[in-house]
Amino acid sequence: MARVLRPLARGARWVPAANLHLTLKFIGEVPDQRLGEVSAAVSGAVAGEDVFGTCLEGVGVFPSERRARVLWVGLADAAGLLARLAGRIEAALEALGVPRERRRFVPHLTVARMSPSAVMLPAGLELAPCAFDVDRVRLFRSRLGRPAPRYETLAELALGRRSSPSSQT
C-alpha cells in the first residue's frame, strides 16, 4: 500500500502502522470523572454487534483534491455494518451530551497528513486486496506528540460471534 500511495503525497507525514485505526466517533476532550459513563455508553452501543468483515476500498483526500490535508484509504461497507456501528455509538454518546457529528460517516483509515496542497489521484487507482475482520471497538485517549500521537486504550470491547457470510462487506 505504501509503495502505491507515497508518490501521491510527497512531503506528507505518514501515520505509523501501529496508529492506523478507523474512527467510529471522535469524542474530544473528556474529563476523567466522565470516562466511566462514556465507556459504559459505548459498551452498551456495541452490545449485541457481531464480528464482520471488511476490506480496503478506494483512496481519497479530505477536504478536497485542491486543498488536500488528509490522504485516506476507504473501507468497504456495502452492508452498512460500519455505518450502523458508528450510528449506534453516535446515539449513545449524544444521550450524554456529546455533540452529533455533522458530516456524513465515511469509513476510512487516515494514512497521511499534509499541508494544504493539490493532490491528483489517478483514475482507477487500486490497492492490493486486504480483507480483515472488525472484531472489537476500542475507546482511545490520544496524546499529541512528535513524531506522531500516542494512543492509550481506555476500554476494549469485543464484538460477538462471526456474522453470516451474506452480511459481510
C-alpha positions, 0 to 999 in steps of 0.5 A, spaced: 500 500 500 505 504 501 509 503 495 502 505 491 500 511 495 507 515 497 508 518 490 501 521 491 503 525 497 510 527 497 512 531 503 506 528 507 507 525 514 505 518 514 501 515 520 505 509 523 502 502 522 501 501 529 496 508 529 492 506 523 485 505 526 478 507 523 474 512 527 467 510 529 466 517 533 471 522 535 469 524 542 474 530 544 476 532 550 473 528 556 474 529 563 476 523 567 470 523 572 466 522 565 470 516 562 466 511 566 459 513 563 462 514 556 465 507 556 459 504 559 455 508 553 459 505 548 459 498 551 452 498 551 452 501 543 456 495 541 452 490 545 449 485 541 454 487 534 457 481 531 464 480 528 464 482 520 468 483 515 471 488 511 476 490 506 480 496 503 476 500 498 478 506 494 483 512 496 481 519 497 483 526 500 479 530 505 477 536 504 478 536 497 483 534 491 485 542 491 486 543 498 488 536 500 490 535 508 488 528 509 490 522 504 485 516 506 484 509 504 476 507 504 473 501 507 468 497 504 461 497 507 456 495 502 452 492 508 452 498 512 455 494 518 460 500 519 455 505 518 450 502 523 456 501 528 458 508 528 450 510 528 449 506 534 455 509 538 453 516 535 446 515 539 449 513 545 454 518 546 449 524 544 444 521 550 450 524 554 451 530 551 456 529 546 455 533 540 452 529 533 457 529 528 455 533 522 458 530 516 456 524 513 460 517 516 465 515 511 469 509 513 476 510 512 483 509 515 487 516 515 494 514 512 497 521 511 497 528 513 499 534 509 499 541 508 494 544 504 496 542 497 493 539 490 493 532 490 491 528 483 489 521 484 489 517 478 483 514 475 482 507 477 487 507 482 487 500 486 490 497 492 492 490 493 486 486 496 486 486 504 480 483 507 480 483 515 475 482 520 472 488 525 472 484 531 472 489 537 471 497 538 476 500 542 475 507 546 482 511 545 485 517 549 490 520 544 496 524 546 499 529 541 506 528 540 512 528 535 513 524 531 506 522 531 500 521 537 500 516 542 494 512 543 492 509 550 486 504 550 481 506 555 476 500 554 476 494 549 470 491 547 469 485 543 464 484 538 460 477 538 460 471 534 462 471 526 456 474 522 453 470 516 457 470 510 451 474 506 452 480 511 459 481 510 462 487 506 
